[in-house]
């Protein structure tokens, strides 16, 4: 790449896109990489502030920004992700299906820490829809050393940095606990909330059982739902630390392995996540899920619907961004909650 005066560039080949920005009107290339500069192009180049342009010079040790962006694209692109063509040195990654977007954060940071290159993405762990832009890749300079891009490949590792895991078709059961509901003293207003949230993902409630505050009965209800083929079991009520709250004990006695009882998210601190021996989620939902707009449940549900296992460490990491601000108009997931 060589810099020359624009007035002397007629007949030369541009090695980068030339962008014109008119506020509120356009931001687009007026000339593309590879364009052979003509005499009539000179006034246009000067009008967009280009007193100098960069033209091609062969250098076997260097890569152009578009070629480098394609290397970053290949490092990133995993399952169910499509990519566009390089545009002004940038390539976008796009979701090919509805699902949960997963990000290998440590390896993304390792690549970005090399300098002169960027991988910018949306937050992982959240639901995306077909056609959503997931990430963009580019280098900062117009050209970069091949050796440095090889370092990027090494930092990125053997597996893709991003994947979209499709949502699965699931059937679920709900165990409603509490003497007040079992004896008809109050109406069950919790189960309809769960149904509404799961309906967004196409899941269907096939089993619903109401039991009193007897941990043995709750355990039996959970085990029966799993035996009858429920993909997930949600337990409502009895999740606090009061002595007569029996749900956590019942989930433990069902044989499910508890991943975490408690999560650093408000609302949703008393959330419980467990998995049966064959990996099906058994979830204890705190009362806030019934009345709050968004809670811990909304943060973990995409992963549950895509069969992406959730660890205790991942739940602990939700503390940063785990405070819902109870905005008058909820904008989840396009807000800071969980992010």
Beta strands, then each sheet from edge to edge (+ up, - down):
strand 1: 2-5
strand 2: 18-22
strand 3: 26-31
strand 4: 52-55
strand 5: 62-64
strand 6: 81-83
strand 7: 91-95
strand 8: 99-103
strand 9: 117-121
strand 10: 127-128
strand 11: 133-139
strand 12: 143-145
strand 13: 162-166
strand 14: 171-177
strand 15: 204-211
strand 16: 232-236
strand 17: 257-261
strand 18: 272-275
strand 19: 281-285
sheet 1: 1+ 4-
sheet 2: 2+ 3-
sheet 3: 5+ 12-
sheet 4: 6+ 7- 11+ 9-
sheet 5: 10+ 8- 13+
sheet 6: 15+ 14+ 16+ 19+ 18- 17+
end
